[in-house]
């Protein structure tokens, strides 16, 4: 089900007359995970409107409409140790509960207990013996709808043609439905029928979905929806009102549904602590007339309480600490100061175990989460579960500690750093609901602003930054809030306003840029837009030296080059751009640097301005042609074609139009060659397909060869032959003709037309004058004869090839000698075969790239000894290959094992032979498995015959 469709249905439910006007409260939540099913229990003021959608990866998304959460729910979510439960708000009155099971859901059962106001959703997953098919991503058609009566329930069955994505929706207790994507009409829709004791059933299509709706005569208490793989059936069972649900209260904790205990929890602040509405996007007047002063305070703020002790201060204790405690605590602090965080975790575990009654215990337990958070801050996102669990255990152990709110804040930060932004919001929402301490709230607002920024909710992020400055202007977080506002203004294009905030940070908090190097990067980019190029360059260099992580190094270098370029210092700019192109060839900044270099060398801007000025006039077209020529010379062929496209699509009016068409064809050919040289075969084909209508038959044969070879590499020889067209090498240059013949013959070979390929090569081979090209055509011809089971014709060609060894690479020469050895062995010319194979082995040497060729030659060598009746020497060669480490990943491994078993059998080493035959029969390829099993069976049968009492007499006869 698409998110859009779900949103439409949510809006419908919100606007429905049956919706309860007052907000429904979700007062408690509980998830019980079992071996066969998971049970979600919700305690509410009243029955909710909801949609329930199973997900493809496993689990469900439950959307509650007109429902708001409570602190008790947040407490349950945070203390959930399964990691399967998560909540988020789509709107102020729409809550989404995600159950992240690792198995798909096959059955959903709903039970409403009106006395307790509890909603039970029991979710069953497939049994181990059940096979589960994937959902179809698209329309699904209903074949028919059947209605039947069971004991105490009514069953409605939808027969479908595929397995759909489906979801259940309840507007209230009298309105129930199922929705699937609409498919072809195999069933008469709309459909309506009255069901005895239940109500009216309707099936209808709307906005691309098919809905099955039930309007119940009386409120529904119990129903279930499940999918049957057999027959593609979606089933709905609606139970009669008098059927009592099975009690499930035993799975709930004792405090389920009870109000959250308020001991140790601070009272909520009055409404003045809330963020004011309506929201104003920004207020830069704070800085007016007092640039070096902090932001203006608009309301009286109570003096902040002193912050909690950090890891550098000695805590106050109720009793003197022993020397052992001080020593152990000092080691923990040392690990923290020297950033040995994993060691610190181990020291904390040892401290807790050794000193369970220590006055330092509380601080040390919370410090464990800080160590994990530090590891997470270094980029190790896998530490998130350990971080959250450490803080959870600390909170459970010391629920009334002053460190609890700071622990929740750090849990939010950990979730943000790991990319779990909605998880971070859960912790922040709990803090805003339960804590109003001035020591905590600035951090809450700052962390929430950073989460909003990650979610691209810039206005909400600015709102929280602004709140920090208005309510807590002197707090440590105020500087980072100012930086957030400066970033917001910069991204909105208000560069002068952003400069004011950046100046204030630089003057009043000079240490901030050293702690946050991205400050220099933002300031440099802002100065670049304000045309303060010299200062921008200085800040870019500072960001580069301090390690600004917001942009890669090569991008910062490119921006430094831009500052020189704007100052007309072209030589310095060229050096920077050339450095980026040379040292960062695979980065995104290279394209920018290459474009800048092209501009510097050819004056691109001049031609652009001329074209903008004169438009479609002859002078304007000439400027466009010159601009395309600049791109062409800088090898930006795609830009050259894009520039010329508007000239090429219309008939040429003059010489400029003809030249534009010719340059377009040339650029297309060059772009194809560039993609081929870079082995981007798919891009090569895409360029050809994109522009073939514009270039027509003007594209040169060389470019078509590149396209055909790319298609051949991609495994599409048929399409390669279509690109080449009918075989016509006449008119090609002496350099291009052999390549054309080679590509055409290889395409025919890949297509299975070896006979045509042989005829083509026999005809064209004599016309090729270049010795190297001719040899390669001969090599292909010999391979074709070999594959066509014509070794007698292949052998003289291979022998001719090896005589011209100077024109072949060592690798090609070794393969030719290998084929000679194989053919000679096949023709029972043992000595000639062995000589050829020895030359092949000598040529391959220890070159890892020719390992398979060498092994193939050794296998063939062993075969010569077997043919000669010398299985002992053959087995020695094969055993040496295995001793050299040749393993199952090798192409010839199982063939080698089978041949070695044959040698053992000939030598009478039956136990070794049987072991190898069994191994090949169990694990080898299917062809060898059958042969090995036959040989093994023959040996075992022979062994059994030998046990017969008269076998010696029979054997002697």
Buried (B, 14 or more C-beta within 10 A) or exposed (E): BEEEBBBBBBEBBBEBEEBBEEEBBBBBBBBBEEEEBBBBBBBBBEBBBBBBBBBEEBBBBBBBBBBBBBBBBBBBBBEBEEEBBBBBBBEEBBBBBBBBBEBBBBBBBBBBBEEBBBBBBBBBBBEEEEEEEEBBEEBBBBBEBEBEEEEEBBBBBBBBBBBBBBBBBBBBBBBBBBBBBBBEEEBEBEBEEEBEEBBEBBBBBEEEBBBBBBBBBEEBBBBBBBBEEEEBBBBBBBBBBEEEBEEBEEBBEEEBBEEBEEEEBEEEEEEEEEBEEEEEEBBBEBBEEEEEEBBBBEEEBEEBEEEBEEBEEEBEEEEEBEEEBEEBBEBBBEBBEEEBBEBBBEBBEEBBEEBEEBBBBBBBBBBBBBBBBBBBBEEBEEBBEBBBBBBBBBBEEBEEBBBBBBBBBBBBBBBBBBEBBBBBBBBBBBBBBBBBBBBBBBBBBBBBBBBBBEBEEBEBBBBBBBBBBBBBBEBEBBBBBBBBBBBBBBEBEBBEBBBBBBBBBBEBBEEBBEEBBBBBBBBBBBBBBBEBBEBBBBBBBBBBEBEBEEBBBBBBBBBBBBBBBBBEBBEBBBEBBBBBBEEBEEBEBBEBBBBBBBBBEBEBEBBBEBBEEBEEEEBBBBBBBBBBBBBBEBBBBBBBBEBBBEBBEEEBEEEBBEBBBBBBBBBBBBBBBBBBEEEBBEBBBBBBEEBBEBBEEEBBBBBBBBBBBBBBBBEBBEBBBEBBEEBEBEEBEEEBBBBBBBBBBBBBBBBEBBEBBBEBBEEBBEEBEBEEBBBBBBBBBBBBBBEBEBBEBBBEBBBEBBEBBEBBEBBBBBBBBBBBBBBBBBEEBBEBBBBBBBBBBEBBEEEEEBBBBBBBBBBBBBBBBBBBEBBEBBBEBBBEBEEEEBEEEBEBBBBBBBBBBBBBBBBEBBEBBBBBBBBBBEEBEEEBBEBBBEBBEEBEEEEEEEEEEEEEEEEEE
